[in-house]
Amino acid sequence: MTAADRNAGPLPGTSALRGDCGNCFALCCVALPFSASADFAVDKPAGRPCGNLRGDFRCGIHSRLRDGGFSGCAVYDCFGAGQKVSQVTFAGRSWRSDPGSARQMSGVFPVMRQLHELLWYLAAALALPVARPVHPAAEALREEVEGVTLRDAGELLGTDVAALRGRTGELLLRASALARTGGGPGRGKNRRGADLLGARLAGADLHAADLRGACLIAADLSGADLRLADLLGADLRDTDLSGADLTGSIFLTQPQLQQARGDAATRLPSGLRRPTHWRT
């Protein structure tokens, strides 16, 4: 076990923002649609239970999702939205015990998932000491979003998530700039939204780079210096992070790591776990 693995506890304020399948009615296996592809073995429309779902709300192939053609499920994380909808919004009533709630529950779940993702990012901003100037605004917005998550199902369905996402995005930009510059002048390379599909970036110096929204699908970032890099929304599907240094990288999520490839030499930021499918 590496030091990164030993420090893989959740970021402060995010303990409830991890999926807890034991307290969820398998909402991701019901509410979300998927199409037959490299990520999913079959087609499934929104609102229809997955064929692998058991009567106890557990996945029948959970231990072999990747081998079974469901790698898309293996990388998915609801940020704790599933248990929130199941146990708070619908007070423990499942779509099986209360079939009349199924459609509304399926509609609320993706809304809650987006809200919980915003809460995760705001918590990540609050965990950046050098971003202290934006902490009061981030904390106020975090409390506002948390309040929205406690509304009833009808109110949640009417939530203007785009507006909340826009306000959150502005705060995260400010937090990122402060973190990547240490509060002073100068910053890393600006590769925001760059198309780096399959790029050969082994050993690249991307320290404090702005990589938010960049397409890094199948890129070779082995041994790259990604310390303090902003990776918000970067597409890391099949990205090679073997031996890369992601220490202190900003707004990197567990689902992004699950999509990538890495090994025991990959250095991770605090709060994230080394995926089990990575090479040891």
VEXMARDO-322301 format. One record per residue (C-alpha): residue number from 1; residue in one letter; x, y, z. Coordinates in pm, whole numbers, plus 32768, in hexadecimal, padded with zeros to 4 digits. Example, Ala and Ser with C-alpha at 12.3 -4.5 7.8 and 13.67 -1.06 7.14 Angstrom:
2
+-----+------+------+------+------+
| pos | code |   xx |   yy |   zz |
+-----+------+------+------+------+
|   1 |    a | 84CE | 7E3E | 830C |
|   2 |    s | 8557 | 7F96 | 82CA |
+-----+------+------+------+------+
***
This chain:
280
+-----+------+------+------+------+
| pos | code |   xx |   yy |   zz |
+-----+------+------+------+------+
|   1 |    m | 8000 | 8000 | 8000 |
|   2 |    t | 8088 | 8154 | 7FA1 |
|   3 |    a | 8071 | 829A | 8064 |
|   4 |    a | 7F66 | 830D | 7F6D |
|   5 |    d | 7E95 | 81DB | 7FBB |
|   6 |    r | 7EB9 | 8210 | 8131 |
|   7 |    n | 7E3C | 8376 | 8108 |
|   8 |    a | 7D13 | 8319 | 8030 |
|   9 |    g | 7C09 | 8383 | 8128 |
|  10 |    p | 7B00 | 8470 | 80A1 |
|  11 |    l | 7B3E | 85E4 | 808A |
|  12 |    p | 7AB3 | 86A9 | 81B0 |
|  13 |    g | 7940 | 86D9 | 8180 |
|  14 |    t | 7918 | 85C2 | 807E |
|  15 |    s | 78D8 | 848D | 8154 |
|  16 |    a | 7768 | 8490 | 80EC |
|  17 |    l | 77C4 | 84CF | 7F80 |
|  18 |    r | 782F | 836C | 7F30 |
|  19 |    g | 7742 | 8267 | 7EB1 |
|  20 |    d | 76B1 | 8183 | 7FBF |
|  21 |    c | 7607 | 806B | 7EFE |
|  22 |    g | 758B | 7FC7 | 803F |
|  23 |    n | 74A7 | 80F0 | 807E |
|  24 |    c | 7438 | 8126 | 7F17 |
|  25 |    f | 7328 | 8081 | 7E49 |
|  26 |    a | 7416 | 8049 | 7D24 |
|  27 |    l | 73A6 | 818E | 7C82 |
|  28 |    c | 74CC | 819E | 7B92 |
|  29 |    c | 7469 | 8040 | 7B19 |
|  30 |    v | 7307 | 80B3 | 7AD2 |
|  31 |    a | 72F4 | 8227 | 7A8B |
|  32 |    l | 7416 | 824C | 7999 |
|  33 |    p | 7416 | 81DD | 782D |
|  34 |    f | 753B | 8140 | 7776 |
|  35 |    s | 7583 | 80C5 | 7618 |
|  36 |    a | 763F | 7F91 | 75A5 |
|  37 |    s | 77A8 | 7FFF | 757D |
|  38 |    a | 7905 | 7FC2 | 7600 |
|  39 |    d | 7880 | 8032 | 7754 |
|  40 |    f | 7738 | 7F70 | 775E |
|  41 |    a | 76E7 | 7E18 | 76D7 |
|  42 |    v | 7578 | 7E62 | 768B |
|  43 |    d | 747F | 7F7A | 7656 |
|  44 |    k | 73AB | 7FEF | 777C |
|  45 |    p | 72AE | 810C | 7779 |
|  46 |    a | 7285 | 81FE | 789B |
|  47 |    g | 7197 | 817D | 79A3 |
|  48 |    r | 71C4 | 800B | 7957 |
|  49 |    p | 7285 | 7F37 | 7A56 |
|  50 |    c | 73CA | 7EA4 | 79D3 |
|  51 |    g | 73B5 | 7D31 | 798A |
|  52 |    n | 74D1 | 7CF4 | 7A7F |
|  53 |    l | 7412 | 7D8D | 7BA4 |
|  54 |    r | 73AF | 7C96 | 7CB4 |
|  55 |    g | 7280 | 7CA1 | 7D96 |
|  56 |    d | 734F | 7D2B | 7EB7 |
|  57 |    f | 73B5 | 7E5D | 7DE7 |
|  58 |    r | 7512 | 7DCF | 7DB5 |
|  59 |    c | 75C7 | 7D98 | 7C6C |
|  60 |    g | 75E6 | 7C2D | 7C0B |
|  61 |    i | 7733 | 7C63 | 7B5A |
|  62 |    h | 77C8 | 7D75 | 7C32 |
|  63 |    s | 790D | 7CB7 | 7C6C |
|  64 |    r | 7945 | 7C8C | 7AF5 |
|  65 |    l | 78AE | 7DC0 | 7A54 |
|  66 |    r | 79D7 | 7E04 | 7970 |
|  67 |    d | 79F5 | 7C9C | 78FC |
|  68 |    g | 787B | 7C91 | 78C9 |
|  69 |    g | 787B | 7DB8 | 77DA |
|  70 |    f | 7801 | 7EBE | 78D3 |
|  71 |    s | 7937 | 7F91 | 7909 |
|  72 |    g | 7856 | 80C5 | 78FF |
|  73 |    c | 77B7 | 8050 | 7A45 |
|  74 |    a | 790E | 8010 | 7ADE |
|  75 |    v | 7972 | 817E | 7AB6 |
|  76 |    y | 7827 | 821C | 7B1C |
|  77 |    d | 7801 | 82D7 | 7C66 |
|  78 |    c | 76BF | 8380 | 7CD5 |
|  79 |    f | 7775 | 845B | 7DD6 |
|  80 |    g | 7682 | 83D9 | 7EDD |
|  81 |    a | 754B | 8447 | 7E21 |
|  82 |    g | 74B8 | 82E8 | 7E20 |
|  83 |    q | 749A | 82C5 | 7F97 |
|  84 |    k | 7425 | 842E | 7FB9 |
|  85 |    v | 7301 | 83F7 | 7ECC |
|  86 |    s | 72B4 | 829F | 7F5D |
|  87 |    q | 72C4 | 82F1 | 80CE |
|  88 |    v | 727D | 8468 | 80E1 |
|  89 |    t | 71B0 | 84DB | 7FB5 |
|  90 |    f | 70DA | 839F | 7FB3 |
|  91 |    a | 7104 | 834A | 8124 |
|  92 |    g | 716A | 81E0 | 80EB |
|  93 |    r | 704F | 8187 | 7FF9 |
|  94 |    s | 70DB | 80C1 | 7ED7 |
|  95 |    w | 7056 | 80C1 | 7D74 |
|  96 |    r | 7002 | 7F52 | 7DA7 |
|  97 |    s | 6F36 | 7F84 | 7EE4 |
|  98 |    d | 6E95 | 80C0 | 7E54 |
|  99 |    p | 6E82 | 8092 | 7CD8 |
| 100 |    g | 6DCE | 81DD | 7CB4 |
| 101 |    s | 6F0B | 8293 | 7D1E |
| 102 |    a | 6FEA | 81EE | 7C1A |
| 103 |    r | 6FCF | 82F4 | 7B09 |
| 104 |    q | 6FFD | 841C | 7BF3 |
| 105 |    m | 711E | 8370 | 7CA6 |
| 106 |    s | 71CA | 832F | 7B59 |
| 107 |    g | 71A2 | 849E | 7B01 |
| 108 |    v | 7224 | 8520 | 7C4E |
| 109 |    f | 7359 | 8445 | 7C57 |
| 110 |    p | 741C | 84ED | 7B3A |
| 111 |    v | 73C8 | 8643 | 7BCB |
| 112 |    m | 7447 | 85DC | 7D21 |
| 113 |    r | 757E | 8547 | 7C87 |
| 114 |    q | 75D5 | 8696 | 7BE8 |
| 115 |    l | 7597 | 874D | 7D2F |
| 116 |    h | 7672 | 865D | 7DF1 |
| 117 |    e | 7785 | 8681 | 7CEE |
| 118 |    l | 7779 | 87FB | 7D26 |
| 119 |    l | 7792 | 87C0 | 7E9D |
| 120 |    w | 78C7 | 86E9 | 7E65 |
| 121 |    y | 7973 | 87F5 | 7D97 |
| 122 |    l | 791C | 8904 | 7E93 |
| 123 |    a | 79AA | 882C | 7FAB |
| 124 |    a | 7AE6 | 87FD | 7EDB |
| 125 |    a | 7B05 | 8977 | 7EB3 |
| 126 |    l | 7AD7 | 89A4 | 802A |
| 127 |    a | 7BF1 | 88AA | 8063 |
| 128 |    l | 7CEA | 8986 | 7FA4 |
| 129 |    p | 7D94 | 8A60 | 80AE |
| 130 |    v | 7E20 | 8B58 | 7FB2 |
| 131 |    a | 7CC1 | 8B90 | 7F25 |
| 132 |    r | 7C54 | 8C28 | 806F |
| 133 |    p | 7BDC | 8D6D | 7FCA |
| 134 |    v | 7ABF | 8CAE | 7F22 |
| 135 |    h | 7A68 | 8BD4 | 804E |
| 136 |    p | 7951 | 8CB1 | 80D9 |
| 137 |    a | 789A | 8CB7 | 7F8A |
| 138 |    a | 78DA | 8B42 | 7F56 |
| 139 |    e | 7854 | 8AEC | 80B0 |
| 140 |    a | 771D | 8BC1 | 807A |
| 141 |    l | 76DA | 8B18 | 7F2C |
| 142 |    r | 771B | 89C2 | 7FC2 |
| 143 |    e | 7614 | 8A02 | 80CC |
| 144 |    e | 7521 | 8A7D | 7FC1 |
| 145 |    v | 7551 | 8947 | 7EE8 |
| 146 |    e | 7535 | 8862 | 8017 |
| 147 |    g | 73EA | 890A | 8068 |
| 148 |    v | 736E | 88C6 | 7F08 |
| 149 |    t | 73BE | 8752 | 7F2E |
| 150 |    l | 72CF | 8743 | 8056 |
| 151 |    r | 71A0 | 87BC | 7F90 |
| 152 |    d | 7085 | 86D2 | 7F34 |
| 153 |    a | 7081 | 8615 | 7DEB |
| 154 |    g | 6FA6 | 870D | 7D32 |
| 155 |    e | 7081 | 8835 | 7D92 |
| 156 |    l | 71BD | 8778 | 7D36 |
| 157 |    l | 7137 | 8732 | 7BDA |
| 158 |    g | 7108 | 88A7 | 7BAA |
| 159 |    t | 726A | 8902 | 7C18 |
| 160 |    d | 7334 | 89E2 | 7B30 |
| 161 |    v | 746E | 890F | 7B48 |
| 162 |    a | 7514 | 89CA | 7A29 |
| 163 |    a | 7509 | 8B0F | 7AEE |
| 164 |    l | 75A2 | 8A6B | 7C21 |
| 165 |    r | 76AA | 89C6 | 7B46 |
| 166 |    g | 7702 | 8B14 | 7AAA |
| 167 |    r | 772F | 8BBD | 7BFB |
| 168 |    t | 77FB | 8A98 | 7C79 |
| 169 |    g | 78D4 | 8A9F | 7B42 |
| 170 |    e | 7930 | 8C0A | 7B7B |
| 171 |    l | 799E | 8BC2 | 7CDF |
| 172 |    l | 7A66 | 8A91 | 7C73 |
| 173 |    l | 7B1D | 8B5F | 7B6C |
| 174 |    r | 7B87 | 8C59 | 7C74 |
| 175 |    a | 7BEE | 8B45 | 7D64 |
| 176 |    s | 7CB5 | 8A97 | 7C53 |
| 177 |    a | 7D72 | 8BD3 | 7BF4 |
| 178 |    l | 7DD0 | 8C12 | 7D5F |
| 179 |    a | 7E3C | 8AA9 | 7D97 |
| 180 |    r | 7F08 | 8A8C | 7C5A |
| 181 |    t | 7FC2 | 8BD3 | 7C95 |
| 182 |    g | 7FE7 | 8BB2 | 7E0B |
| 183 |    g | 7F33 | 8CFB | 7E29 |
| 184 |    g | 8043 | 8DAE | 7D61 |
| 185 |    p | 808C | 8DFD | 7BF2 |
| 186 |    g | 80CC | 8CF8 | 7AEA |
| 187 |    r | 8027 | 8BAA | 7AA4 |
| 188 |    g | 8052 | 8A6C | 79D8 |
| 189 |    k | 7FFD | 8A2E | 786D |
| 190 |    n | 7E9D | 8A7C | 77F6 |
| 191 |    r | 7E18 | 8945 | 7747 |
| 192 |    r | 7CAD | 897C | 77A6 |
| 193 |    g | 7BC8 | 88B9 | 76BE |
| 194 |    a | 7CEF | 8845 | 75EA |
| 195 |    d | 7CC8 | 871C | 7502 |
| 196 |    l | 7DDE | 8636 | 757A |
| 197 |    l | 7D45 | 84F1 | 7503 |
| 198 |    g | 7E58 | 83EC | 74FE |
| 199 |    a | 7F62 | 84F5 | 7540 |
| 200 |    r | 80C0 | 8482 | 7599 |
| 201 |    l | 8103 | 853F | 76D8 |
| 202 |    a | 81DB | 8448 | 7797 |
| 203 |    g | 82AD | 8503 | 7893 |
| 204 |    a | 820C | 8650 | 7835 |
| 205 |    d | 8229 | 877B | 791D |
| 206 |    l | 80BE | 87D2 | 7961 |
| 207 |    h | 80F7 | 8859 | 7ABC |
| 208 |    a | 7FDB | 8948 | 7B19 |
| 209 |    a | 7F4D | 892D | 79B8 |
| 210 |    d | 7DE4 | 8982 | 796A |
| 211 |    l | 7D5F | 8840 | 78CE |
| 212 |    r | 7BF1 | 886B | 7925 |
| 213 |    g | 7B12 | 87DA | 781A |
| 214 |    a | 7C3B | 8755 | 7752 |
| 215 |    c | 7C0E | 861A | 7682 |
| 216 |    l | 7D1F | 852E | 76F9 |
| 217 |    i | 7C83 | 83EB | 767C |
| 218 |    a | 7D92 | 82E1 | 764D |
| 219 |    a | 7EA1 | 83E8 | 7685 |
| 220 |    d | 7FF2 | 8377 | 770C |
| 221 |    l | 8030 | 843B | 784B |
| 222 |    s | 8113 | 8337 | 78E6 |
| 223 |    g | 8210 | 83DC | 79C9 |
| 224 |    a | 8179 | 8534 | 798D |
| 225 |    d | 8189 | 8647 | 7A91 |
| 226 |    l | 801C | 869C | 7AD6 |
| 227 |    r | 804F | 8735 | 7C2C |
| 228 |    l | 7F50 | 8848 | 7C6E |
| 229 |    a | 7EBA | 8817 | 7B12 |
| 230 |    d | 7D4B | 8874 | 7AF1 |
| 231 |    l | 7CA1 | 873C | 7A65 |
| 232 |    l | 7B35 | 87A3 | 7A92 |
| 233 |    g | 7A6A | 86F1 | 7986 |
| 234 |    a | 7B9D | 866B | 78CD |
| 235 |    d | 7B4B | 852D | 780C |
| 236 |    l | 7C3C | 8426 | 788F |
| 237 |    r | 7BA8 | 82F3 | 77E7 |
| 238 |    d | 7CC3 | 81FC | 77AB |
| 239 |    t | 7DC5 | 8308 | 7801 |
| 240 |    d | 7F11 | 8271 | 7871 |
| 241 |    l | 7F6B | 8309 | 79C2 |
| 242 |    s | 8074 | 8206 | 7A19 |
| 243 |    g | 817C | 82A8 | 7AF1 |
| 244 |    a | 80DA | 83FF | 7ACE |
| 245 |    d | 80E2 | 84F2 | 7BF1 |
| 246 |    l | 7F82 | 8572 | 7C3A |
| 247 |    t | 7FDB | 85FA | 7D92 |
| 248 |    g | 7EFE | 8721 | 7DE4 |
| 249 |    s | 7E4A | 8713 | 7C96 |
| 250 |    i | 7D0E | 87E3 | 7CA0 |
| 251 |    f | 7BA7 | 8769 | 7C77 |
| 252 |    l | 7C0B | 860A | 7C09 |
| 253 |    t | 7AF3 | 8514 | 7C5D |
| 254 |    q | 7AEB | 83A0 | 7CA6 |
| 255 |    p | 7A20 | 8355 | 7B6A |
| 256 |    q | 7B30 | 83F8 | 7A97 |
| 257 |    l | 7C36 | 8316 | 7B36 |
| 258 |    q | 7B58 | 81E5 | 7B01 |
| 259 |    q | 7B55 | 8231 | 798B |
| 260 |    a | 7CCE | 8252 | 7975 |
| 261 |    r | 7DEF | 815D | 7988 |
| 262 |    g | 7F01 | 8172 | 7A8C |
| 263 |    d | 7FE5 | 80AA | 7B6A |
| 264 |    a | 8079 | 809A | 7CC6 |
| 265 |    a | 816A | 81B4 | 7C6F |
| 266 |    t | 8055 | 82AB | 7C1D |
| 267 |    r | 8047 | 83B4 | 7D2C |
| 268 |    l | 7EE6 | 841C | 7D88 |
| 269 |    p | 7E59 | 854F | 7E34 |
| 270 |    s | 7DCB | 852D | 7F91 |
| 271 |    g | 7C68 | 84A8 | 7FA4 |
| 272 |    l | 7C71 | 83C7 | 7E71 |
| 273 |    r | 7C9C | 824D | 7E63 |
| 274 |    r | 7D79 | 8185 | 7D7A |
| 275 |    p | 7C8F | 80C4 | 7C90 |
| 276 |    t | 7C9B | 7F4D | 7CC2 |
| 277 |    h | 7CCA | 7F0B | 7B4C |
| 278 |    w | 7E10 | 7FCE | 7B3D |
| 279 |    r | 7F55 | 7F0C | 7B1F |
| 280 |    t | 8004 | 7EC0 | 7C67 |
+-----+------+------+------+------+
***
